[in-house]
Amino acid sequence: RRITQSVSSVGGRMGLDRLTAQSRRTGVAFAAVGTQIKSLGKNLMWVGGGAAAGFYGITKMVGGVAELGNEIKTSSERLGVSAGWLQEWMYVGKQFSVENDALIDGFKELGLRADEFVKTGQGGAAESFQRLGISVKDLRKTAGETDKILDLVMASMGKIENDAARQRIFDELFGGSGGEQMVEMFKKSRSELSAM
């Protein structure tokens, strides 16, 4: 306990508190944070093993956040949405135990199935779009943008009250894994989800 208090006190004097606050403020400036960590690491060498372990933990945490930032950027580009939009949905999904991979995969499937329906008038999700009252013309207005397609689906989901029908629609629109996990989330109203 005394070692932890000592390390915490030394960390505060050396700028760990500033580093943590800085990393909370932005997901973009991790290169600058990384530079601070390197210089901080040199200063912590004299403190000993406890500080080294703490330093390693901080480095790992920042590295993990930076890696997540890269994944969000890559996924948002693939989906054709902003990173902010995707992060907001990841946060909402987390409230309903929807894994990030399932959420991203579900959005990707939604875009692919909408495109197939627009191009052929058929496909794995054709019946679901029809049950929701979403026509090919409606989907064309979205210009294939995932966020607009999702808005269209959410606006129409209120028509489906039967849980089994809703599950089937979600499986067809978002794919098996994504649809299964997202069904509880989309039972909430648009205003509730927006508030989150």
N, C-alpha and C positions, 0 to 999 in steps of 0.2 A: 504494500500500500504506500509506504514511504517513497519507494522508487518511482511508482506511478505518479505520485504527487510532484516529486522532483522533476521528472521528465515533462509533466504537464506544465509546470512553472517555467522550465527552461524553454519548452516549445512556445509558450506564450511570448516570452521575451525575444525569441528568435524569429517570430513571425508566422508560426503555424496557424494561429487564429486568423491572421489576414489571408493566408493561403486558402483556408477552408471557406471563408466568406467570399473570396474571389471566385473560387470554383463553383460556388452556389449561384453567383450572379450570372455567369455566362457559360454556355457550352461551346463557345467559339474560340475563346482565348486560351485554350489548353496548351498551346505552344509556349506562351508566356509563362503559364503556371509551371510547365515542365522545366523551364529554365530556372525558375525560382526554387523548385524542388532540388535541382542539381546543386545549386549554391547552398541551399539549406542542408543538404546531405553532408557537404564538406564541413559545415559548422557543427553538425551533430556528431561527427565521428568521435570527438573527445568524450561525449556523454556516456558511451558504452552500449552494451548489448540491448538494453531496454529501448533506448532511443533508436537504435538501428532497426529494431523490430517495428517500432512505431513508424519510422521513416519508410520502411518497406511496405507497411500497410497502406500508408498514404499514397505512395507511388503506385501501388496496385489499384487502389480505389480510383485515382485520377486516370490511370491507364484504362480501367474498365469503363469509366464514363466516356472517355474519348473514343473508345471502341464502339460503345453504344451510339454515340453521336455519328460516327461513320456509317454504322448500320442504318440509322434513321435516314441519313442523307441519301444513301444508296437506294434504300427501299422507297423513299418518297419520289426519287427520280424515276424509278421503274414504274411506279403507280401514276406518275404525272400529277402529283399533289405537292403541296408545300410541306416542308419538314415540320413546321408548326402545326399544321392540320393533323399530320400523322401522330405527332407527339400528344396532341390533345386526345385523339382517339385511343392511343396506347394507355393514357392515364385513365380514361373512362373504362376501357377494357379491363384494366387491373382491378377496378372496383367490383367487377363481376367475375373475376378469376379467368379472364380470357387471356391466354398466352399471346405474347407479341407476335410470334411466328404464325399462330393460327389467325390472328387479326389481319396481318399483312397478306397472308395467303388467301383469306376470305375476300379481302378487297380486290386482290388480283383476279380471283375467280369471277367476282361480280362483273368486273370490266370485260373479261373474256367472254362471259356468257351473254352479256348485253350486246357486245359486238357481233357475236354469232347470230343472235336473234335479229339484229338490225340487218345483217347481210343476207340471211337466208329465210327469215320469218319463222325459223324452226330452232331446234337445239334443245339441250338438256334443261334449260330454264324457260323455254317458251311458254309452257303451261303456267308457270308461276307468275311470269310477267302479265299474262292474260288475266289470271285470277286477281291480281292486284289492280287491274284496269290500266296497265301501262302498255301503250302501243309502241310500235316501231317508230312512229312519228314523234312520240314523246321522247323516246331514247335518242333519236337523231338530234333533238334540240339540245341535248347535253353535250354534244360534240365528242362523246366518248370519254369525258372527264369523270374520273372515279368519284370525286366529291359530289358532283352534280347528280350522277346516277344514284349514289347513296341517298341523297336528299329526296329524290323522286321515290325511291323504295320506302324510305321512312315515312313520307307523307301518305303513302298508300297502305302501310301496314295496319293502321287502325281499323281497316275494313275486315281484317281476319281476327276473329275472336277465339276460334277453336285452336287449342294448343297443338293438337296433332297436325292440323293443316298448316299452322305457323311453322312447326318444326320441318315439315316437308318442304315448304317454300324456302326456308332458310338453307336447308341442305342443297336444294336445287340452285339457289342463287349464289351462295357463298362456298359451296363445296362441303364435303362431309365434316372435316375437322373444324373448319371455320364456322360453318353453320351451326354445328352442335354447341359450340362454346358461346356463340354470339346471340343465341335465341333469347336467353334471359335478359341480356343487356337491352335488346330491342323491344322488350315488353314495356320498357319505360317510354314515356311520351317524349316527343322531340324537345319540348321545353325543359323537361327534367334532365335530358342528356345534354342540352345546351348549357344548362346551369352548371353541370359538372365541369 
